[in-house]
Amino acid sequence: MALKTSSCRLLFKFIHQGAVAPLAGQNALRSVLGWSSTRGYYNSGKPSYAGAGGAAHVRVVDLRSDTVTKPGPAMRQAMAEAKVGDDVMGEDPTVNELQKIAADIFGMEAALFVPSGTMSNLIAVMVHCRERGDEVIVGDLSHLHIYEQGGSAQLAGVHSTTVTTLPDGTFDLEQLESKIRHGYPDPHYPRSRLVCVENTHNIQGGRVLPLAFLQEVRALADRYGLSVHMDGARIMNAAVAQGVPPSAILQHTDTVSVCLSKGLGAPVGTMLAGPQDFISRAVRCRKALGGGMRQAGILAAAGKLSLQNMVGRLEEDHRNAKTFAQALLDCNPNLFAVDLAAVETNILRFRLQDLSLSPCEFCDRMAQVSKSEEAALGQGIQVLMYPHFGNSVRAVWHLGISPEDTQLAIQKMQFVVSQHVMENIRAQ
Ligand SMILES: *Cc1c(COP(=O)(O)O)cnc(C)c1O
C-alpha cells in the first residue's frame, strides 16, 4: 500500500508539472507513462520523468541515456566561433574539416556529417541496397531493426531478414549464413546485399563485439559478395574498451555510422564513413531525406571537439558503470542479478529477482525524493533510469556523471533497497 501511495504521489507530481495529461486511475497513468507490465522491445514507451531539474537541494543523477549530455563552455565557444559556409554546396570549411578528421580516425576514404544516427543508418541501407528487392540481414535486437521505425522498409523499400542477437551482441555465424539468399535472379527471392552489425550493442547492454567475430562476419560476407555496415553509434566506447584504434575494428566493415551526440557530448550529429563512391551516393540520399544542412559548421565545430577531445574520458564512464554494478551485488545479491563481466562499457543492465519489486517500481523509487530520504541521507537524490525488457533496468553513464554522482546513485539505491526490505518485514 505504501508503494502505491508513493508512486501515485510521484505521478501526480508529473501531472502537476504538465508532463502527462490528467487521467483517472493509476493504471491509466501507468499506460500513459508506458509502464505496462508487458513492456518489451515492441511496446517500450518510456516513462516521462519530470527530467533533470527539481528543487535546488535535490541532486539529480540522470542515467537515462548518454544522449542527455550537454555541450560545455569550450564546445559552445567553438560553435560560436566556427567558420561556416553552405554545406549543401560543399562550402562549409568546418564540416569539411570534421569529415576529413572522421575519415582519418575511422580509416575510411571519406565521411559525411548527417543529422542523426537513424538517418545515417537509413542512408547506409539505401546506398548498399540500391535495387528494389534487395535485402539486409540485421540482428533481431538491433537498434536498426527495433528503434528506427522500420525505415528500411518504410522509406528505402528494402526487405529485412533477422538473425538472433546473442547476449554478447554477436550472431551465430551458421544462422547468419543460413539467412543468405542464393536464388537470384530467380524471381521468387529477394537478393541479399548487406549485413549490419552493432557495436557496442545497445539493447544487450553496451556489449563490445569481439574482433574475431567481425573477422568471421567479414570472411562470410566476402564469400557471398555482401557488404558489411556497422551501426557504431558507440564505436568509440568499443575502441576504448578494447584498447585499439577504431580503424582496427573498422578494417572488417565497409561502412560505419558513429554518433557524436551520445557519450562524445556533441549536441547534434552523426558521422557516416566508407569508400568515396559510397559517400558520394550517401550525399544524394541525405539530401533526399531532408538532411542537407546549410551553415552546419556551427554543429560540426562541436563534433570536431567530440572526436578530438572527448574520447579519452569514455574510460571514466566505463569505470563508473562497473562501480555501480559492483555496488548492486555488494548491496543485495539476492535482489540484483548482474553479470559483472558483461559490464564492458557505459551501459549497465541488471535484473531484479524479487517479484515484489518490479523494474518499474524500482525506477519509480529511485526517481522520487521523500522527507525520510532527506532525513536519512542528508539530501534528496533523484536518480533517473529506465525499466527495460525482461525484468531488467538500464542505466547509462556519460560525461554528465562524475564518480561522486555515481556514489550518490549508490547511496540512493542502498536507501531504496533498505526501505523495500523493511516493508517486506512489516508485511509479514
Ligand atoms: C542512438 C543510436 C542510434 C541512432 O540514434 P539517433 O537518436 O537517431 O541519433 C543508432 N544506433 C544505436 C545503436 C544507437 O544507440
PDBQT file of the ligand as one rigid body, heavy atoms in Angstrom, charges set to zero:
ROOT
HETATM    1  C1  LIG A 501      21.356   6.118 -30.569  1.00  0.00    +0.000 C 
HETATM    2  C2  LIG A 501      21.583   5.059 -31.531  1.00  0.00    +0.000 A 
HETATM    3  C3  LIG A 501      21.330   5.232 -32.903  1.00  0.00    +0.000 A 
HETATM    4  C4  LIG A 501      20.786   6.473 -33.539  1.00  0.00    +0.000 C 
HETATM    5  O1  LIG A 501      20.197   7.382 -32.753  1.00  0.00    +0.000 OA
HETATM    6  P1  LIG A 501      19.712   8.836 -33.166  1.00  0.00    +0.000 P 
HETATM    7  O2  LIG A 501      18.951   9.205 -31.955  1.00  0.00    +0.000 OA
HETATM    8  O3  LIG A 501      18.888   8.738 -34.383  1.00  0.00    +0.000 OA
HETATM    9  O4  LIG A 501      20.912   9.690 -33.380  1.00  0.00    +0.000 OA
HETATM   10  C5  LIG A 501      21.609   4.169 -33.724  1.00  0.00    +0.000 A 
HETATM   11  N1  LIG A 501      22.094   3.028 -33.250  1.00  0.00    +0.000 NA
HETATM   12  C6  LIG A 501      22.370   2.842 -31.955  1.00  0.00    +0.000 A 
HETATM   13  C7  LIG A 501      22.961   1.552 -31.508  1.00  0.00    +0.000 C 
HETATM   14  C8  LIG A 501      22.111   3.837 -31.042  1.00  0.00    +0.000 A 
HETATM   15  O5  LIG A 501      22.378   3.634 -29.758  1.00  0.00    +0.000 OA
ENDROOT
TORSDOF 0
